[in-house]
Structures are given as C-alpha cells and as structure tokens.
Amino acid sequence: MPGLGYLSTIGQALSLLLVGLLAGSMYGIWFGYDITRYSPSTFVEVQQGAVRGLNTLLPLMGLAAIVVVVVLAVLARQRPTVLMLYGAAALGLVAAGLITRLCNQPINDAVMGWSTDALPPDWETLRNSWWNWHAARLGATILALLLLIAAVFTDRSA
C-alpha cells in the first residue's frame, strides 16, 4: 500500500520520541530528586510543583504513546515477531499508565491539599508509597522503551 511506509516511519519516530521523553522524565525524577531525603517542607513544595507541572502533561504523553504504538502493532499484524514486540511495548506503557492513575495520582491529589505547616501524621508513608510506585512505573516505562526499540529495529529490517 503506497504511503504506508511513511506512516509507519512517522509512527516509529513519534513513538520513540514520546516514550523516550516519558522514560527520561521519570528517570530524571528518580535519579535527581530523591524525595525521601527532603525535609518535610521541601518535599511538599517540590512535590506540589512537580504535580502542577507534570500531572497532566506526562499522562497525556503516555496515552498518545500507547495509541501510536498500538497503531504500529496494527500496521505490523502480518509480521508476528514485530507485532509481538509492539504489543509488549504497549502493555508496558499501559502498566505504567495504570500505576500512575491508580497509585501515584491519588497520592498526588492528597499532597496538593497539604500545607508545609501541618502535614498529616502518615505523610512519610504516603511519600514512600509514591516513591515506590514511581520506581515501578519507571521500570515498566524503560522496559516498554527497550521493547519499542527492538520492535522498530526488527520492523525496519523486515
């Protein structure tokens, strides 16, 4: 089908860009901002700032990445290995999205209501839970990125 190669190439570039940005953002947070070492007031200020800046952007990028990777999987449906790799990458992105929506975002919502002057008694438990879920979604996203790279290389050589 004429033009399908261009659509696939554009989708591959876009998916690599989106998933790369997602993984890089999550990695930067994990590596550069160890919230478990912050004072209580610094944690609240940094976390609230991050939520204001990223709580909408990153999930929208994740959703867009899932859609593009699923489209690539559909385009590769006649090539089982490529289809499997795109499908596995999409599942990794879905796992990261579910962790974000069901685990991190409810904690983000709670933190947005906190004051640096009066933290709830269980604030450290919630902070640590957020951090652990963040590490899990980072792992899922990095795995998805590796699978996506493998899919693109396999697809391009097919």
PASEBA-1860 file (N, C-alpha, C; in nm, 3 decimals):
! residues 158
1> MPGLGYLS> 0.083/-0.118/0.000/0.000/0.000/0.000/0.088/0.125/0.000 ~ 0.080/0.210/-0.101/0.164/0.329/-0.107/0.137/0.421/0.012 ~ 0.243/0.477/0.065/0.228/0.570/0.177/0.230/0.504/0.313 ~ 0.207/0.373/0.319/0.204/0.304/0.447/0.342/0.304/0.511 ~ 0.446/0.296/0.431/0.582/0.302/0.483/0.611/0.433/0.552 ~ 0.562/0.543/0.493/0.581/0.674/0.554/0.504/0.684/0.686 ~ 0.383/0.631/0.688/0.303/0.632/0.810/0.373/0.554/0.920 ~ 0.428/0.440/0.885/0.500/0.359/0.981/0.624/0.432/1.031
9> TIGQALSL> 0.699/0.494/0.942/0.820/0.567/0.981/0.786/0.684/1.074 ~ 0.682/0.758/1.039/0.639/0.870/1.124/0.594/0.818/1.260 ~ 0.519/0.709/1.261/0.475/0.649/1.387/0.591/0.601/1.472 ~ 0.689/0.540/1.407/0.806/0.493/1.481/0.881/0.610/1.544 ~ 0.904/0.715/1.466/0.975/0.832/1.519/0.896/0.896/1.634 ~ 0.766/0.912/1.614/0.682/0.974/1.716/0.678/0.888/1.843 ~ 0.664/0.757/1.827/0.658/0.670/1.944/0.789/0.671/2.021 ~ 0.901/0.668/1.948/1.032/0.673/2.015/1.051/0.806/2.088
17> LLVGLLAG> 1.007/0.914/2.027/1.016/1.045/2.091/0.932/1.048/2.219 ~ 0.805/1.009/2.208/0.716/1.014/2.324/0.762/0.924/2.438 ~ 0.794/0.800/2.406/0.834/0.706/2.511/0.971/0.746/2.567 ~ 1.059/0.796/2.481/1.188/0.843/2.529/1.173/0.961/2.625 ~ 1.085/1.055/2.592/1.059/1.168/2.682/0.997/1.123/2.813 ~ 0.903/1.029/2.806/0.843/0.977/2.928/0.946/0.910/3.017 ~ 1.023/0.819/2.959/1.124/0.747/3.037/1.228/0.845/3.092 ~ 1.270/0.940/3.011/1.368/1.037/3.057/1.316/1.124/3.169
25> SMYGIWFG> 1.191/1.167/3.159/1.131/1.248/3.266/1.124/1.168/3.396 ~ 1.077/1.046/3.386/1.065/0.962/3.505/1.202/0.931/3.564 ~ 1.298/0.904/3.477/1.433/0.875/3.524/1.493/0.998/3.593 ~ 1.474/1.115/3.535/1.524/1.238/3.595/1.467/1.261/3.733 ~ 1.338/1.235/3.749/1.275/1.247/3.881/1.338/1.146/3.977 ~ 1.349/1.022/3.932/1.402/0.916/4.018/1.547/0.942/4.056 ~ 1.628/0.982/3.959/1.772/0.997/3.984/1.805/1.131/4.050 ~ 1.738/1.235/4.010/1.776/1.369/4.054/1.700/1.426/4.171
33> YDITRYSP> 1.585/1.367/4.203/1.500/1.423/4.308/1.456/1.315/4.404 ~ 1.547/1.266/4.485/1.513/1.162/4.582/1.432/1.226/4.694 ~ 1.301/1.224/4.679/1.211/1.291/4.773/1.218/1.232/4.913 ~ 1.271/1.112/4.926/1.281/1.051/5.059/1.390/1.117/5.143 ~ 1.472/1.201/5.082/1.581/1.268/5.155/1.550/1.415/5.185 ~ 1.433/1.461/5.142/1.398/1.602/5.162/1.339/1.623/5.302 ~ 1.354/1.745/5.350/1.283/1.783/5.471/1.133/1.782/5.440 ~ 1.049/1.773/5.540/0.904/1.771/5.513/0.856/1.890/5.430
41> STFVEVQQ> 0.900/2.011/5.463/0.851/2.128/5.389/0.906/2.129/5.246 ~ 1.031/2.090/5.228/1.088/2.084/5.093/1.015/1.980/5.010 ~ 0.986/1.864/5.069/0.911/1.760/4.997/0.779/1.814/4.947 ~ 0.702/1.879/5.034/0.570/1.929/4.994/0.584/2.031/4.881 ~ 0.677/2.123/4.894/0.694/2.226/4.790/0.737/2.166/4.657 ~ 0.834/2.076/4.660/0.883/2.014/4.536/0.775/1.927/4.473 ~ 0.708/1.846/4.555/0.606/1.756/4.501/0.489/1.834/4.444 ~ 0.445/1.936/4.513/0.334/2.017/4.461/0.373/2.086/4.331
49> GAVRGLNT> 0.496/2.134/4.322/0.543/2.196/4.197/0.548/2.095/4.084 ~ 0.596/1.975/4.113/0.603/1.870/4.010/0.463/1.831/3.964 ~ 0.372/1.818/4.057/0.234/1.781/4.021/0.173/1.890/3.932 ~ 0.192/2.016/3.970/0.137/2.125/3.887/0.196/2.121/3.746 ~ 0.323/2.089/3.733/0.388/2.092/3.603/0.374/1.967/3.519 ~ 0.357/1.851/3.583/0.365/1.725/3.509/0.242/1.635/3.517 ~ 0.153/1.661/3.611/0.042/1.569/3.638/-0.055/1.555/3.521 ~ -0.059/1.651/3.432/-0.142/1.641/3.312/-0.058/1.605/3.190
57> LLPLMGLA> 0.056/1.670/3.177/0.140/1.652/3.059/0.186/1.508/3.041 ~ 0.247/1.448/3.143/0.303/1.314/3.126/0.196/1.208/3.099 ~ 0.083/1.208/3.170/-0.020/1.109/3.134/-0.073/1.127/2.991 ~ -0.086/1.250/2.945/-0.131/1.272/2.806/-0.027/1.220/2.707 ~ 0.100/1.242/2.737/0.206/1.188/2.651/0.203/1.036/2.654 ~ 0.177/0.978/2.772/0.169/0.833/2.783/0.054/0.777/2.701 ~ -0.060/0.842/2.708/-0.176/0.799/2.630/-0.147/0.809/2.480 ~ -0.087/0.919/2.439/-0.052/0.935/2.298/0.047/0.826/2.254
65> AIVVVVVL> 0.143/0.795/2.340/0.241/0.690/2.308/0.172/0.555/2.292 ~ 0.079/0.524/2.380/0.006/0.397/2.371/-0.068/0.389/2.238 ~ -0.137/0.497/2.203/-0.214/0.498/2.078/-0.121/0.476/1.958 ~ -0.010/0.547/1.954/0.081/0.534/1.839/0.141/0.393/1.833 ~ 0.179/0.337/1.947/0.238/0.203/1.948/0.133/0.099/1.907 ~ 0.010/0.115/1.948/-0.097/0.023/1.906/-0.119/0.034/1.755 ~ -0.118/0.154/1.702/-0.131/0.171/1.555/-0.015/0.100/1.485 ~ 0.107/0.114/1.538/0.221/0.044/1.478/0.202/-0.107/1.485
73> AVLARQRP> 0.147/-0.156/1.594/0.120/-0.300/1.607/0.019/-0.345/1.501 ~ -0.085/-0.266/1.481/-0.185/-0.300/1.379/-0.121/-0.301/1.240 ~ -0.036/-0.203/1.213/0.032/-0.199/1.084/0.126/-0.319/1.065 ~ 0.173/-0.376/1.176/0.268/-0.489/1.170/0.199/-0.624/1.188 ~ 0.068/-0.628/1.178/-0.006/-0.751/1.210/0.030/-0.871/1.122 ~ 0.090/-0.847/1.008/0.130/-0.957/0.920/0.270/-1.010/0.952 ~ 0.337/-0.945/1.048/0.473/-0.986/1.086/0.469/-1.019/1.236 ~ 0.452/-1.146/1.272/0.425/-1.185/1.412/0.529/-1.137/1.514
81> TVLMLYGA> 0.655/-1.143/1.480/0.758/-1.100/1.576/0.748/-0.951/1.603 ~ 0.731/-0.873/1.498/0.719/-0.728/1.513/0.591/-0.695/1.590 ~ 0.482/-0.761/1.554/0.355/-0.741/1.625/0.371/-0.770/1.773 ~ 0.437/-0.880/1.807/0.456/-0.917/1.947/0.538/-0.811/2.021 ~ 0.642/-0.760/1.959/0.726/-0.659/2.024/0.650/-0.528/2.045 ~ 0.577/-0.483/1.943/0.496/-0.362/1.961/0.388/-0.386/2.067 ~ 0.327/-0.502/2.064/0.224/-0.534/2.163/0.279/-0.535/2.304 ~ 0.396/-0.594/2.323/0.458/-0.597/2.455/0.496/-0.457/2.501
89> AALGLVAA> 0.544/-0.375/2.409/0.577/-0.236/2.443/0.451/-0.161/2.487 ~ 0.341/-0.183/2.414/0.214/-0.119/2.451/0.169/-0.164/2.589 ~ 0.183/-0.293/2.618/0.144/-0.344/2.751/0.229/-0.282/2.862 ~ 0.358/-0.262/2.836/0.443/-0.195/2.935/0.397/-0.052/2.960 ~ 0.359/0.017/2.853/0.309/0.153/2.867/0.175/0.157/2.940 ~ 0.090/0.060/2.912/-0.039/0.051/2.982/-0.015/0.026/3.131 ~ 0.080/-0.064/3.163/0.112/-0.091/3.304/0.159/0.037/3.373 ~ 0.247/0.112/3.309/0.296/0.237/3.366/0.181/0.336/3.385
97> GLITRLCN> 0.091/0.342/3.287/-0.025/0.431/3.297/-0.118/0.392/3.411 ~ -0.140/0.263/3.428/-0.226/0.218/3.537/-0.163/0.246/3.673 ~ -0.033/0.226/3.684/0.036/0.259/3.809/0.020/0.409/3.838 ~ 0.039/0.491/3.736/0.024/0.635/3.754/-0.117/0.669/3.800 ~ -0.217/0.619/3.728/-0.356/0.656/3.756/-0.406/0.602/3.888 ~ -0.372/0.476/3.919/-0.430/0.411/4.037/-0.346/0.427/4.164 ~ -0.218/0.456/4.149/-0.130/0.459/4.266/-0.068/0.597/4.290 ~ -0.002/0.654/4.189/0.065/0.783/4.209/-0.031/0.902/4.214
105> QPINDAVM> -0.125/0.907/4.123/-0.212/1.024/4.117/-0.300/1.041/4.241 ~ -0.353/0.935/4.301/-0.428/0.958/4.426/-0.341/1.019/4.537 ~ -0.215/0.980/4.542/-0.124/1.039/4.641/-0.096/1.184/4.602 ~ -0.077/1.210/4.471/-0.059/1.348/4.426/-0.176/1.435/4.469 ~ -0.297/1.384/4.452/-0.416/1.460/4.491/-0.413/1.494/4.640 ~ -0.372/1.398/4.721/-0.364/1.422/4.866/-0.259/1.528/4.897 ~ -0.141/1.516/4.836/-0.031/1.609/4.863/-0.069/1.751/4.824 ~ -0.149/1.766/4.720/-0.187/1.901/4.677/-0.269/1.974/4.783
113> GWSTDALP> -0.329/1.901/4.874/-0.406/1.963/4.982/-0.326/1.986/5.109 ~ -0.200/1.948/5.107/-0.117/1.963/5.228/-0.059/2.104/5.238 ~ -0.027/2.141/5.360/0.043/2.265/5.390/0.178/2.229/5.451 ~ 0.278/2.310/5.424/0.409/2.282/5.482/0.407/2.298/5.634 ~ 0.307/2.369/5.685/0.297/2.392/5.830/0.228/2.279/5.904 ~ 0.146/2.202/5.834/0.069/2.097/5.902/0.054/1.976/5.811 ~ 0.147/1.884/5.821/0.141/1.761/5.742/0.061/1.656/5.816 ~ -0.008/1.568/5.742/-0.081/1.460/5.809/0.017/1.365/5.878
121> PDWETLRN> -0.030/1.293/5.979/0.061/1.203/6.052/0.124/1.094/5.965 ~ 0.055/1.051/5.861/0.106/0.942/5.777/0.177/0.992/5.651 ~ 0.222/1.117/5.651/0.279/1.175/5.530/0.399/1.097/5.480 ~ 0.484/1.047/5.569/0.602/0.973/5.525/0.564/0.841/5.459 ~ 0.460/0.777/5.509/0.413/0.652/5.449/0.363/0.678/5.308 ~ 0.286/0.785/5.290/0.236/0.820/5.157/0.351/0.859/5.063 ~ 0.445/0.936/5.115/0.561/0.975/5.034/0.638/0.852/4.987 ~ 0.664/0.760/5.079/0.739/0.640/5.044/0.662/0.552/4.946
129> SWWNWHAA> 0.532/0.544/4.964/0.449/0.467/4.871/0.456/0.529/4.732 ~ 0.444/0.662/4.724/0.454/0.730/4.594/0.588/0.697/4.529 ~ 0.695/0.704/4.607/0.830/0.681/4.555/0.844/0.537/4.502 ~ 0.792/0.440/4.576/0.799/0.301/4.531/0.719/0.279/4.404 ~ 0.600/0.338/4.396/0.520/0.325/4.274/0.586/0.398/4.158 ~ 0.652/0.508/4.187/0.724/0.579/4.080/0.834/0.489/4.023 ~ 0.907/0.421/4.112/1.013/0.330/4.065/0.954/0.218/3.981 ~ 0.838/0.167/4.019/0.773/0.060/3.942/0.731/0.109/3.804
137> RLGATILA> 0.672/0.228/3.797/0.630/0.276/3.665/0.750/0.314/3.579 ~ 0.858/0.360/3.642/0.981/0.385/3.568/1.032/0.254/3.507 ~ 1.031/0.148/3.585/1.075/0.017/3.533/0.989/-0.028/3.417 ~ 0.856/-0.013/3.430/0.766/-0.052/3.322/0.790/0.033/3.197 ~ 0.817/0.161/3.216/0.839/0.250/3.102/0.972/0.221/3.033 ~ 1.076/0.194/3.110/1.206/0.161/3.049/1.195/0.028/2.974 ~ 1.125/-0.068/3.032/1.103/-0.195/2.961/1.027/-0.170/2.832 ~ 0.923/-0.087/2.837/0.846/-0.055/2.717/0.936/0.012/2.612
145> LLLLIAAV> 1.023/0.102/2.656/1.114/0.169/2.562/1.208/0.068/2.496 ~ 1.263/-0.023/2.573/1.353/-0.124/2.516/1.279/-0.214/2.417 ~ 1.157/-0.253/2.451/1.077/-0.335/2.360/1.041/-0.257/2.233 ~ 1.011/-0.129/2.250/0.980/-0.045/2.134/1.101/-0.031/2.042 ~ 1.217/-0.010/2.100/1.340/-0.001/2.019/1.361/-0.132/1.943 ~ 1.344/-0.244/2.012/1.358/-0.374/1.946/1.255/-0.389/1.834 ~ 1.133/-0.346/1.860/1.028/-0.354/1.758/1.063/-0.271/1.635 ~ 1.109/-0.149/1.658/1.143/-0.061/1.546/1.258/-0.120/1.463
153> FTDRSA> 1.363/-0.167/1.531/1.475/-0.226/1.458/1.431/-0.352/1.380 ~ 1.350/-0.433/1.445/1.302/-0.555/1.379/1.210/-0.519/1.262 ~ 1.124/-0.421/1.283/1.032/-0.378/1.179/1.108/-0.319/1.059 ~ 1.210/-0.241/1.086/1.284/-0.175/0.979/1.367/-0.275/0.899 ~ 1.405/-0.387/0.962/1.485/-0.486/0.889/1.396/-0.590/0.819 ~ 1.266/-0.585/0.846/1.174/-0.683/0.786/1.145/-0.649/0.640
END
